[in-house]
Amino acid sequence: MIRIVIAEDQRLLLGALGSLLDLEEDMEVVGMARNGQEALTLVTKLQPDICIMDIEMPLKSGLDVAEELKDYPCKVIILTTFARAGYFERARNANVSGYLLKDSPSEELANSIRIIMDGRKIYAPELIDIAYSKEDNPLTDREEQVIKLIADGKNTKEIANQLFLTTGTVRNYVSIILDKLNVSNRIEAISRFKEKGWHK
C-alpha cells in the first residue's frame, strides 16, 4: 500500500484529492495538511511514502518543505497551477520526484505516483519547455548582491554600509536593476528576479 500525505491550502481541493486517491486500491491517504508547516509535521510523524504538495501555502511554501525533506526517504510531488521556471528550478534542486500541474487529469496523478514509487521522476511537459527556454540572468555579480540585500529587507543606507558603497552608488545600481529587469519598483524587481529562477 502506498501511503500518502497531501498538503493543499484550498480545503475543497484537499478533500477532492484525498477522496480520489483513496479510491485507488493500492493507495491510502494517511494525512492531510492545510499549510507547509503542518505538512512537515505530518511527514516526520507518519513517515509516508509520498507527500503531494501545493507550492503557495501559508507558513511554509511547498518548495520550502521540499528543501527540508531533501534527504528524507519520503518522495515529494509538487502539484501546482504555476509552471514557472524559477519554481521548477528550485524544485529540481530540492530533488523532488515529480512536478505536476493541477489541470492534468486525475488518473494521471495516480499513474504518476506509481511511476515515482518505481524510482523514476515525472515533470509536466510544459515545464521541460520552460526550463530549456530559460533566459540568462542580465545582472552583474554586484547588481545581484544589491537585489539580494533588497530582498532581505535592507534599505539603501544599510546596503551601502554592507557593500562599502555610497548611498548614491546604491541608488544607481537600483535604477540599473529596475531597467534591466524591466520593472518600475523594488518589489516588482524582487518578484521578477525570483520568478525567473535567478535567486540562488
Secondary structure as UniProt FT lines:
FT   STRAND          2..7
FT   HELIX           11..22
FT   TURN            25..26
FT   STRAND          27..33
FT   HELIX           36..46
FT   STRAND          50..53
FT   HELIX           62..68
FT   TURN            69..71
FT   STRAND          75..80
FT   HELIX           85..93
FT   TURN            94..95
FT   STRAND          98..101
FT   TURN            102..103
FT   HELIX           106..117
FT   TURN            118..119
FT   STRAND          122..123
FT   HELIX           125..132
FT   HELIX           141..151
FT   TURN            152..153
FT   HELIX           156..163
FT   HELIX           167..181
FT   HELIX           186..195
FT   TURN            196..197
//
